[in-house]
Amino acid sequence: MTFSSLSEKKDLILEYEERFAFDLSRAVIETPKMSLWMILIPIFLVYHVYRVKKIVEGRKDFAKNYLVTRKRALEAGFSLAEKGRNPDVPAILKESNLPEEAKGPFKDLFLLLVEHYADLLRAYGWDTPALIRSAYKSRTNYLLFLNRLSKAEKALTEILKPQTTNTAADIDFITKAMVFHSERLGRERAQSIFK
């Protein structure tokens, strides 16, 4: 069974990316552990519940922001697969409000994602892992794509680091955690897709 509709494939890919974003947010933003003394002292339990609620909201925001570029690239990949229409990169860069020095790395990341999504949309399969197997043919090819993606994300992140309002230590910790867990999750998924 294969999906012939590009829109069905697009929905599958988006769902797959949303799951990845959620898994990444859970890995990067850890839930604080509850201890026995928190149960014994109610005010600490209330504070713990409050912190957990904030973390859940933070994870949702993280996933939402993580998906912005991917959703846009998926739409562009859909247009490319459906009509052969390349994305209007200058217009996208203009709308992005990125600092000038970040536009090159963003363009590289965006075009890599567009190409990836267009390949998946042209592939045959009943779910996203099947589309990935069809498009990449081997675990090695897929891991090579994930490596290119990681390098493109790192290049953009390095340029954007000084633009953030958080402290350098916070940014370094978060970006290292994102890189580590993104690569780990990608390898795990590649392992399960190409058994």
Phi, psi and omega per residue, in radians:
M1 nan 2.256 3.066
T2 -2.285 2.716 3.053
F3 -1.565 2.228 3.113
S4 -1.625 -0.331 -3.077
S5 -1.485 2.230 3.083
L6 -1.097 -0.625 -3.112
S7 -1.189 -0.588 3.060
E8 -1.144 -0.748 3.108
K9 -1.120 -0.718 3.126
K10 -1.040 -0.744 3.117
D11 -1.104 -0.714 3.105
L12 -1.094 -0.768 -3.119
I13 -1.149 -0.751 3.121
L14 -1.079 -0.764 3.110
E15 -1.060 -0.713 3.115
Y16 -1.106 -0.762 3.125
E17 -1.171 -0.652 3.099
E18 -1.116 -0.710 3.099
R19 -1.106 -0.748 3.114
F20 -1.082 -0.784 -3.142
A21 -1.067 -0.724 3.114
F22 -1.144 -0.781 3.113
D23 -1.078 -0.712 3.115
L24 -1.146 -0.730 3.131
S25 -1.108 -0.650 3.097
R26 -1.168 -0.607 -3.141
A27 -1.309 -0.680 -3.089
V28 -1.363 -0.711 -3.102
I29 -1.881 1.642 -3.060
E30 -1.361 2.586 3.077
T31 -1.419 2.317 3.107
P32 -1.160 2.513 -3.136
K33 -1.378 2.537 3.095
M34 -1.706 2.393 3.123
S35 -1.957 2.918 -3.087
L36 -1.051 -0.678 -3.090
W37 -1.150 -0.410 3.091
M38 -1.154 -0.601 3.117
I39 -1.230 -0.611 -3.100
L40 -1.309 -0.465 -3.133
I41 -2.060 1.755 -2.997
P42 -0.962 -0.621 -3.108
I43 -1.100 -0.601 3.098
F44 -1.250 -0.581 3.082
L45 -1.147 -0.755 3.100
V46 -1.066 -0.767 3.131
Y47 -1.112 -0.714 3.118
H48 -1.072 -0.803 3.121
V49 -1.059 -0.715 3.105
Y50 -1.066 -0.785 3.132
R51 -1.104 -0.728 3.126
V52 -1.101 -0.721 3.117
K53 -1.079 -0.741 3.107
K54 -1.116 -0.661 3.128
I55 -1.170 -0.716 3.101
V56 -1.073 -0.760 3.085
E57 -1.109 -0.711 3.101
G58 -1.084 -0.691 3.105
R59 -1.122 -0.722 3.116
K60 -1.085 -0.769 3.108
D61 -1.106 -0.754 3.115
F62 -0.990 -0.914 -3.110
A63 -1.076 -0.731 3.139
K64 -1.064 -0.813 -3.140
N65 -1.194 -0.659 3.114
Y66 -1.060 -0.606 -3.051
L67 -1.469 -0.203 -3.057
V68 -0.966 -0.945 -3.114
T69 -1.165 -0.685 -3.122
R70 -1.138 -0.708 3.100
K71 -1.115 -0.744 3.138
R72 -1.131 -0.738 3.127
A73 -1.169 -0.618 3.100
L74 -1.133 -0.724 3.074
E75 -1.079 -0.742 3.124
A76 -1.170 -0.686 3.084
G77 -1.121 -0.645 3.090
F78 -1.101 -0.801 3.124
S79 -1.109 -0.671 3.115
L80 -1.161 -0.787 -3.127
A81 -1.212 -0.633 -3.069
E82 -1.412 -0.786 -2.994
K83 -2.104 -0.033 -3.092
G84 1.249 0.329 -3.069
R85 -1.627 2.062 3.077
N86 -1.274 2.614 -3.136
P87 -1.182 2.626 3.075
D88 -1.465 1.405 -3.028
V89 -1.065 -0.757 3.113
P90 -1.003 -0.698 3.114
A91 -1.167 -0.703 3.124
I92 -1.123 -0.751 3.117
L93 -1.116 -0.670 3.132
K94 -1.126 -0.716 3.141
E95 -1.274 -0.333 -2.977
S96 -1.248 -0.375 -3.083
N97 1.030 0.471 3.099
L98 -1.429 2.645 3.007
P99 -1.062 2.635 -3.059
E100 -0.941 -0.712 -3.091
E101 -1.231 -0.267 3.132
A102 -1.608 -0.204 -3.044
K103 -1.170 -0.656 3.100
G104 -1.102 -0.932 3.101
P105 -1.078 -0.619 3.101
F106 -1.142 -0.741 3.118
K107 -1.040 -0.772 3.128
D108 -1.059 -0.796 3.127
L109 -1.109 -0.819 -3.089
F110 -1.074 -0.825 -3.119
L111 -1.163 -0.602 3.069
L112 -1.100 -0.769 3.109
L113 -1.153 -0.717 3.120
V114 -1.050 -0.812 3.128
E115 -1.064 -0.761 3.126
H116 -1.060 -0.870 -3.115
Y117 -1.148 -0.691 3.109
A118 -1.090 -0.710 3.099
D119 -1.093 -0.748 3.128
L120 -1.143 -0.684 -3.130
L121 -1.183 -0.496 3.112
R122 -1.472 -0.215 -3.069
A123 -1.378 3.013 3.129
Y124 -1.937 2.399 3.093
G125 2.920 2.902 -3.096
W126 -1.808 -0.192 3.057
D127 -2.641 3.033 -3.064
T128 -1.107 -0.745 3.060
P129 -0.981 -0.679 3.104
A130 -1.155 -0.672 3.084
L131 -1.110 -0.716 3.117
I132 -1.118 -0.778 3.103
R133 -1.055 -0.722 -3.136
S134 -1.164 -0.724 -3.076
A135 -1.331 -0.680 -3.010
Y136 -1.781 -0.288 3.026
K137 1.193 -0.532 -3.121
S138 -2.604 2.771 3.099
R139 -1.074 -0.679 -3.129
T140 -1.052 -0.813 3.129
N141 -1.080 -0.716 3.137
Y142 -1.188 -0.718 3.101
L143 -1.124 -0.602 3.065
L144 -1.108 -0.725 3.061
F145 -1.080 -0.821 -3.137
L146 -1.055 -0.613 3.089
N147 -1.157 -0.765 3.086
R148 -1.080 -0.714 3.127
L149 -1.107 -0.775 3.133
S150 -1.075 -0.757 3.122
K151 -1.104 -0.724 3.137
A152 -1.152 -0.709 3.117
E153 -1.161 -0.716 3.122
K154 -1.098 -0.750 -3.130
A155 -1.057 -0.764 3.126
L156 -1.181 -0.751 -3.132
T157 -1.071 -0.749 -3.137
E158 -1.046 -0.674 3.138
I159 -1.282 -0.611 -3.093
L160 -1.436 -0.287 -3.119
K161 -0.890 -0.893 -3.108
P162 -1.127 -0.277 -3.096
Q163 -1.427 -0.219 -3.055
T164 -1.449 2.783 -3.118
T165 -1.609 -0.165 3.139
N166 -1.352 2.907 3.127
T167 -1.233 2.734 -3.122
A168 -1.045 -0.673 -3.140
A169 -1.126 -0.735 3.116
D170 -1.096 -0.800 -3.125
I171 -1.115 -0.778 3.124
D172 -1.052 -0.777 -3.141
F173 -1.073 -0.830 -3.103
I174 -1.135 -0.809 -3.103
T175 -1.169 -0.683 3.095
K176 -1.126 -0.709 3.104
A177 -1.125 -0.740 3.132
M178 -1.091 -0.798 -3.136
V179 -1.093 -0.855 -3.103
F180 -1.038 -0.908 -3.065
H181 -1.252 -0.596 3.087
S182 -1.101 -0.794 3.116
E183 -1.155 -0.719 3.134
R184 -1.090 -0.853 3.137
L185 -1.098 -0.682 3.106
G186 -1.088 -0.772 3.108
R187 -1.116 -0.726 3.119
E188 -1.082 -0.728 3.132
R189 -1.188 -0.701 3.091
A190 -1.059 -0.725 3.123
Q191 -1.070 -0.754 -3.096
S192 -1.326 -0.524 -3.134
I193 -1.286 -0.745 -3.108
F194 -1.904 1.262 -3.140
K195 -1.255 nan nan
